[in-house]
Amino acid sequence: MKKLTHDEISENRSTLETLHKVNKLPVYVILNSIRSSYNVGSIFRTSDGAMIKKLYLCGYTPHPPHKEILKTALGSTESVEWEYVEDPKEVVLKLKEEGVKICALEQTSKSKNYYSISKSDLPLALIIGNEISGVSQELIDLCDFSIEIPQYGIKQSLNVAVAYGISIFELRKIYDT
């Protein structure tokens, strides 16, 4: 076993010019009122790694060009399709109209484990909420279902960018199988 060089890894990667040919994960991600620019940048980078369909930045979520986002995103603001829309409800209603299922990454009275989603749940819009208050009840009311990541320690949640990474790569795995 030998560690691959950057050039060896890049041989099998898309470029900005060939990105339109990539089979994207049919998941739209809605970030609502994320406070930390670093979390937003991390989510951009993870979104590139999972090759999602589109990222919506809503509420007071910071958006490019923001120094901290660009620093953490490492160029993925160019490879991930994104849009700023102030009202997340507007995005949710538009996607619902297009037949996209709406899912909150949130602990609710009816949430299911993040790994219990099936391919038939795609295309999907995944709502990611604020670091402190999570996904608002107003948005949960518009959801078809919610998923959660089980917590086994004394804390009740994970960092928003970490929770997003766990869930989006599980969705990628489901889609690829």
C-alpha positions as CSV (number, residue, x, y, z in Angstrom):
1,M,0.0,0.0,0.0
2,K,1.3,3.4,-0.9
3,K,-0.2,6.8,-0.2
4,L,-1.4,8.5,-3.4
5,T,0.0,11.8,-4.5
6,H,-2.2,14.8,-5.3
7,D,-1.6,14.2,-9.0
8,E,-2.6,10.5,-8.8
9,I,-5.8,11.4,-6.9
10,S,-6.6,14.2,-9.4
11,E,-6.4,11.8,-12.4
12,N,-9.8,10.3,-11.6
13,R,-11.5,13.6,-10.6
14,S,-13.8,15.8,-12.5
15,T,-12.8,19.4,-13.3
16,L,-14.9,22.5,-13.4
17,E,-15.1,22.0,-17.2
18,T,-16.4,18.4,-16.9
19,L,-18.6,18.8,-13.9
20,H,-21.7,18.9,-16.0
21,K,-21.1,15.3,-17.0
22,V,-21.1,14.0,-13.4
23,N,-24.0,11.9,-12.0
24,K,-25.0,14.2,-9.1
25,L,-26.6,12.9,-6.0
26,P,-30.3,14.0,-6.3
27,V,-30.2,15.9,-3.0
28,Y,-30.8,19.6,-2.5
29,V,-29.5,21.0,0.7
30,I,-31.1,23.9,2.5
31,L,-29.0,25.6,5.1
32,N,-31.2,27.8,7.3
33,S,-29.6,30.5,9.5
34,I,-26.3,28.8,10.1
35,R,-24.2,31.2,12.2
36,S,-20.7,30.0,11.5
37,S,-18.9,30.9,8.3
38,Y,-16.5,28.0,9.0
39,N,-19.4,25.5,9.2
40,V,-20.8,26.9,5.9
41,G,-17.4,26.5,4.2
42,S,-17.1,22.9,5.6
43,I,-20.6,22.1,4.3
44,F,-19.6,23.4,0.8
45,R,-16.5,21.2,0.8
46,T,-18.5,18.1,2.0
47,S,-21.2,18.9,-0.6
48,D,-18.5,18.8,-3.3
49,G,-17.2,15.5,-2.0
50,A,-20.8,14.0,-2.1
51,M,-21.5,15.8,-5.4
52,I,-25.0,17.1,-4.4
53,K,-27.4,18.7,-6.8
54,K,-27.6,22.2,-5.2
55,L,-27.0,24.1,-2.0
56,Y,-29.4,26.8,-0.8
57,L,-28.2,29.3,1.7
58,C,-31.1,30.8,3.6
59,G,-31.9,33.2,6.4
60,Y,-28.8,34.8,7.9
61,T,-26.5,32.0,6.7
62,P,-23.3,33.7,5.4
63,H,-22.6,33.2,1.8
64,P,-19.7,33.7,-0.6
65,P,-17.6,35.7,-1.0
66,H,-17.0,35.6,2.7
67,K,-13.4,35.2,3.8
68,E,-14.0,32.4,6.3
69,I,-16.2,30.4,3.9
70,L,-13.7,30.6,1.1
71,K,-10.9,29.6,3.5
72,T,-12.7,26.5,4.7
73,A,-14.4,25.6,1.4
74,L,-11.0,25.3,-0.5
75,G,-12.5,26.2,-3.9
76,S,-15.7,24.1,-3.6
77,T,-17.8,27.3,-3.9
78,E,-17.0,27.0,-7.6
79,S,-17.9,23.3,-8.0
80,V,-21.1,23.2,-5.9
81,E,-24.1,24.9,-7.4
82,W,-25.5,27.3,-4.8
83,E,-28.0,30.1,-4.4
84,Y,-28.9,32.5,-1.6
85,V,-32.6,32.7,-0.9
86,E,-33.6,34.7,2.2
87,D,-36.8,32.7,2.9
88,P,-36.2,28.9,3.2
89,K,-40.0,28.4,2.9
90,E,-39.8,29.7,-0.6
91,V,-37.3,27.0,-1.5
92,V,-39.1,24.2,0.3
93,L,-42.4,25.1,-1.5
94,K,-40.8,25.3,-4.9
95,L,-39.0,21.9,-4.5
96,K,-42.2,20.3,-3.1
97,E,-44.0,21.5,-6.3
98,E,-41.3,19.8,-8.3
99,G,-42.0,16.5,-6.5
100,V,-39.0,16.6,-4.2
101,K,-39.5,15.0,-0.8
102,I,-38.6,17.3,2.1
103,C,-36.6,16.0,5.1
104,A,-35.2,17.8,8.2
105,L,-32.0,16.6,9.8
106,E,-33.6,17.1,13.3
107,Q,-34.7,15.2,16.3
108,T,-38.5,15.1,16.2
109,S,-41.2,13.0,17.8
110,K,-41.3,11.0,14.5
111,S,-37.8,11.1,13.3
112,K,-36.2,8.0,11.9
113,N,-32.5,7.0,11.9
114,Y,-30.5,8.6,9.1
115,Y,-29.6,5.3,7.6
116,S,-33.2,4.2,7.2
117,I,-33.8,6.3,4.1
118,S,-34.3,4.3,0.9
119,K,-33.6,5.1,-2.8
120,S,-37.3,5.6,-3.2
121,D,-37.1,8.7,-1.0
122,L,-35.0,10.5,-3.6
123,P,-34.9,13.2,-4.9
124,L,-34.8,14.8,-1.5
125,A,-34.3,18.2,0.0
126,L,-32.4,18.0,3.3
127,I,-32.9,20.9,5.7
128,I,-30.1,21.7,8.0
129,G,-30.9,24.2,10.8
130,N,-29.2,26.6,13.1
131,E,-26.3,25.4,15.4
132,I,-28.3,26.2,18.5
133,S,-32.0,26.0,17.7
134,G,-31.9,23.5,14.9
135,V,-34.6,23.3,12.2
136,S,-37.6,25.6,13.0
137,Q,-41.0,24.1,13.7
138,E,-42.3,26.2,10.8
139,L,-40.0,24.2,8.4
140,I,-40.6,20.9,10.1
141,D,-44.3,21.4,9.5
142,L,-43.5,21.4,5.7
143,C,-41.4,18.2,5.9
144,D,-42.4,14.8,4.6
145,F,-40.2,13.2,7.3
146,S,-37.2,13.9,9.5
147,I,-34.0,11.9,10.2
148,E,-31.7,11.9,13.1
149,I,-28.3,10.6,14.1
150,P,-28.6,8.6,17.3
151,Q,-26.6,10.1,20.2
152,Y,-25.0,7.8,22.8
153,G,-23.1,10.2,25.0
154,I,-24.3,12.9,27.3
155,K,-24.6,15.6,24.6
156,Q,-27.7,15.7,22.5
157,S,-26.2,16.8,19.2
158,L,-23.2,17.0,16.9
159,N,-21.6,20.0,15.2
160,V,-23.9,20.9,12.3
161,A,-21.1,20.4,9.7
162,V,-20.2,17.0,11.2
163,A,-23.9,15.9,11.3
164,Y,-24.3,17.0,7.7
165,G,-21.3,15.0,6.6
166,I,-22.5,11.8,8.2
167,S,-26.0,12.1,6.7
168,I,-25.0,13.2,3.2
169,F,-22.5,10.4,2.7
170,E,-25.1,7.9,3.9
171,L,-27.5,9.3,1.3
172,R,-24.7,9.0,-1.3
173,K,-24.2,5.4,-0.3
174,I,-27.9,4.7,-0.6
175,Y,-28.0,6.3,-4.0
176,D,-24.9,4.4,-5.3
177,T,-26.2,1.0,-4.3
